[in-house]
Amino acid sequence: MCEDKPRGVTRRALVCTLACSTLAAPLVVWKQFSFMVAGSGGETTSKGCVMTTLPEPLGTGTCSVEQAVRERRTVRSFSAKMLQASQLSQLLWAAQGITEEGGFKRAAPSAGALFPMDVYAALGSDGVKGFAEGIYHYEPVQHAVSLDGKGDVRSRLARAALSQSWIAQAPVVLVITAEYDRITGKYGQRGVRYAMIEAGHIAQNIFLQARALGLAAGIVGAFVDEEVTRVLMIPDSHAPLVIMPVGFMI
Ligand SMILES: Cc1cc2nc3c(=O)[nH]c(=O)nc-3n(C[C@H](O)[C@H](O)[C@H](O)COP(=O)(O)O)c2cc1C
């Protein structure tokens, strides 16, 4: 299921287009905001969902890997502060972004390079600047998100996770899912294990990227699978493995 394009993004796209054309802003500025223009351009997924291209991910940062590893912790309370689109972009890129120039390989390793994983982001109304509340699916090839469902489902996700209410506090709740058919064809039942291992890689990438951005993340494995699937309105074949609330520390 998919939904209309996010309204906030459209309005911003117009403002950005005007600003860029009249001020003849340099390319770097245009790149930073091009996700908004692309979002209004109406590019669609194979399911017909409108895609919003995310800001270009950065290849460098100010926090070392060592520092991010040392400081990573599971955080269970978040401030109400919104994330920037660039931060959502960076988190999704670290999770499943394509990192091979001209190729298809991703930020996390994948057995047989079969990539059976998907990442969804449940955003609250004050979740990410320029994005309406809803359920977004990350599209690695386009480095974009498609709005797959409307509404703020974070409280329902928290209830599905044995009422861990802190999940609903996070401006962004990422959910990592596996589609086992994409990997069991080659590896049989062992493919299920491989997908779970891959989910761990993705989760750690999200943890470290969050830390490097000055954000904090939590990880949740205690939830009722069927309820999470229902709340996110995702296909039954996408098995939820990990929930990761992300936001600013209080
Ligand atoms: C697979 C997995 C599932 C987890 N599930 C939950 C959970 O449902 N709720 C929760 O509060 N923490 C959960 N955690 C977080 C652990 O409690 C946490 O990682 C542990 O206490 C170590 O703390 P640290 O991550 O801050 O180093 C989970 C961690 C992992 C790896």
The ligand as a MOL file (V3000), in Angstrom:
LIG
                    3D

  0  0  0     0  0            999 V3000
M  V30 BEGIN CTAB
M  V30 COUNTS 31 33 0 0 0
M  V30 BEGIN ATOM
M  V30 1 C 18.6940 -8.7750 19.7080 0
M  V30 2 C 18.4940 -7.7640 20.8000 0
M  V30 3 C 17.2210 -7.5310 21.2940 0
M  V30 4 C 17.0070 -6.5610 22.2710 0
M  V30 5 N 15.7250 -6.2950 22.6650 0
M  V30 6 C 15.4940 -5.3020 23.5510 0
M  V30 7 C 14.1640 -4.9520 23.9160 0
M  V30 8 O 13.1850 -5.5130 23.4450 0
M  V30 9 N 13.9990 -3.9340 24.7820 0
M  V30 10 C 15.0450 -3.2430 25.3160 0
M  V30 11 O 14.8090 -2.3370 26.1030 0
M  V30 12 N 16.3210 -3.5420 24.9850 0
M  V30 13 C 16.5760 -4.5500 24.1060 0
M  V30 14 N 17.8660 -4.8540 23.7310 0
M  V30 15 C 18.9730 -4.0360 24.2580 0
M  V30 16 C 19.7820 -4.7260 25.3200 0
M  V30 17 O 19.0810 -4.7550 26.5250 0
M  V30 18 C 21.1120 -3.9730 25.4590 0
M  V30 19 O 21.8330 -4.0890 24.2550 0
M  V30 20 C 21.9550 -4.4970 26.6190 0
M  V30 21 O 21.3750 -4.1480 27.8400 0
M  V30 22 C 23.3830 -3.9340 26.5820 0
M  V30 23 O 23.3530 -2.5220 26.6700 0
M  V30 24 P 23.9640 -1.5720 25.5560 0
M  V30 25 O 23.3090 -1.9130 24.2310 0
M  V30 26 O 23.6280 -0.1830 26.0090 0
M  V30 27 O 25.4360 -1.8180 25.5140 0
M  V30 28 C 18.0990 -5.8340 22.7880 0
M  V30 29 C 19.3850 -6.0800 22.2940 0
M  V30 30 C 19.5820 -7.0150 21.3090 0
M  V30 31 C 20.9690 -7.2280 20.7560 0
M  V30 END ATOM
M  V30 BEGIN BOND
M  V30 1 1 1 2
M  V30 2 1 2 3
M  V30 3 2 2 30
M  V30 4 2 3 4
M  V30 5 1 4 5
M  V30 6 1 4 28
M  V30 7 2 5 6
M  V30 8 1 6 7
M  V30 9 1 6 13
M  V30 10 2 7 8
M  V30 11 1 7 9
M  V30 12 1 9 10
M  V30 13 2 10 11
M  V30 14 1 10 12
M  V30 15 2 12 13
M  V30 16 1 13 14
M  V30 17 1 14 15
M  V30 18 1 14 28
M  V30 19 1 15 16
M  V30 20 1 16 17
M  V30 21 1 16 18
M  V30 22 1 18 19
M  V30 23 1 18 20
M  V30 24 1 20 21
M  V30 25 1 20 22
M  V30 26 1 22 23
M  V30 27 1 23 24
M  V30 28 2 24 25
M  V30 29 1 24 26
M  V30 30 1 24 27
M  V30 31 2 28 29
M  V30 32 1 29 30
M  V30 33 1 30 31
M  V30 END BOND
M  V30 END CTAB
M  END
